[in-house]
Amino acid sequence: MALTPSNFGTAAARNYVWHSIIGLKENTPATTPWQPSDPIQTTKCMAPPADQAPPNQGEGYQHLSVLTKGLRYPICQYQNFDAVFKAVAAGVVASGAVACDFDIPAPANGGTINLDNIAVQYTPGTGGTTQFFKQSSTSAACVDSAFYVEANRIHLCPSTCTAIKADPTAKVEVLFTCDSTIL
């Protein structure tokens, strides 16, 4: 987190999830991962074959999983790893929120981008009518269906961001043009 907080966040607001496949006991049913709300498991799973020592229950990893809202799955259920991978994949899909701010790319071939010629296009996930958001001069001047440019980033205004986050399959595109205006 200290090296790249933009990627990993802070201790108070982490940008990652840690899932653990460790030697903790199986949940009921055995193919169900332990959820972040479940208590830390101190009992080890029984690893086949019987002549091998059970693996460590990984309490440190469990704490990290709970802290980051990750799943915990027993390594002894190796024949059923598809269950935990499906659960992880479902979480990735569910957390894939639409972004509310975007980098302004470096222009190609030494060109320049006129920040006044930027537009943001929103297409509802339901297939509704495509909308263009207007550019506000500053964050303080924000209105509905608008964005502003600050510190080489495009930011959706708060009410605009809230509206598109309510549409989990929304499509948002940033458009650049050489024309004097897009709208």
N, C-alpha and C positions, 0 to 999 in steps of 0.2 A: 504494500500500500504506500510506503514511503517513497519508493522509486517512481511509481506512475499512478498517483491518486486518481487521475482521470479514468484509468482503466479499472482500478480496484476499489475506489472510493476511500472512505475513512473508517475508523473503528466504529463511529456512530452511524454511518450510512454506507454499508458495503455494496459494491457493484458486482458481486460474484456469489455463487452458491457452491458449497463443497458437499459432494455426495461421498459416502464412505461404503466400501465393500470390505468388511472386516470380520473378525471372528466372534461377533456377538451372537447370542442365541436367536433362534428363529422366532418370528412373529407368528400369529395365528390368523389366517393360514400361513404356512411357511414361505409362500411366494409373495407375501405382502411386505413391502419395505416398512421399516419403522419411520414414523413421521417426526418432524421437528417438535411437535407437541408431546410426543411420547417420552417417558423418562429414559435416562441413560441406563443402558443394560450392562450389568456387571457380571452376568453369567456368560460363559463361553459356549459356542456351538460345538457340536460333536462332529469332528471332521472324519470322514471315511478315508482310508481304512482304519479300523479300530486300533491298530498298533501305532498310529501316529498321535502325537500330542495335539490337543485342540489348539487352534490358533489363538492369538491374543485378541481380546474383545475390543481393543483400541479405544479406550475411554477418551483419550485426548482427541482422536479423530471424531468420535461421537459428539464431543462438546463443540468442535468446529462445525460439524454438520448442523447441529441444533442452532448455533449462533447465526449461521448463514441461511437457515431455512432449507437445508439439504436433507436428503433421504439417507437412511442407514440400512444396509442389507448384509445378511450373513454370507460370508465367503463359502461356508459349508453348503450352501444351496447353489453351487456352481453349475449344476445341471439345469437350473432354472433362471439363469442370469437374464434371459429375455424379459422376465417380469420386471426387473428393476430398470433395465434399459428402456422399456416402454414407459414406465412411470417417469423416468428422467426426461424422455422425449416429450411426453405430455406437458411437463412443467415448462420446458423450453418454449413450446408452442404457446402455452397460456401466458407466459411472461413477455412474449414478443410484442411489446407496445410500440405504437407509432412514435417516432421521435418528434420533439417540439423545437429542436434547434439543429442547425446544419452548418458545416464548414462551407466557406466560399472557396471553391477550387482555384488553384493557380491557373491563370489563363494560358492557353496553348500558344506556342510559337511567339512568345514575347508580347502577346497582346495585352489589352487592359479590359477590365470589366467595369462598366459604369454601374455603380451600385443603385442608381435611380432606375435602371432598366431590369431589375430583378422582379420576378413574379413567382408566387407560390400557387400551385394548382392542387386542388383536393378533389378526389373522386370517392364518393361514399362506397363502402364495401357492399352495400345493397344494390349497387348499380345505378344509383340515382344520378341526377344531373351534376356534371362537373362544375366546380366553383373556382373562381380565382380570388385569392385573398389580396387585399389592398395593402400597400406599404404605409406604415405610420412613420413619422419622422423620428420618434424616440419611443422608449418604453413607456414614458409618462403620457404619451399621446395615443396609447393603444385604444382600439375600439374592437368590437366584434368582427370576425372574419378578416383579421389583419395580422401583419407581421412587422418587425422592425429589424434593422441591421445595426449591429454593435460589435466592436472588437473583432472584425472580420468573420462574424457568424451571423446567420439568419435565425432569428428567434420568433416563434409564433407568439402572439399576444396571449396572455393568460386565459381569457375566455375562449379563444380559438383553440388553444392547446387542450383545454378541458373538453371541448366539443369533439375534436378528432380522437382523443383517447377513449371516448365513449363508443367509438366505432372501431372494434378490434381488427377489422379487415380493410380499413381505410387505405387509400393510396395517396401519398403526398409527394409531389415533385416540385423541385426548384427549377425555374426556367430562366435562362439568360438569353438576351437577344441584342442585336446591334440596332434594332429599331429604337426610335425615340420613346416609344411606349408600347406596352403589351396590351393593356386594358383600354 
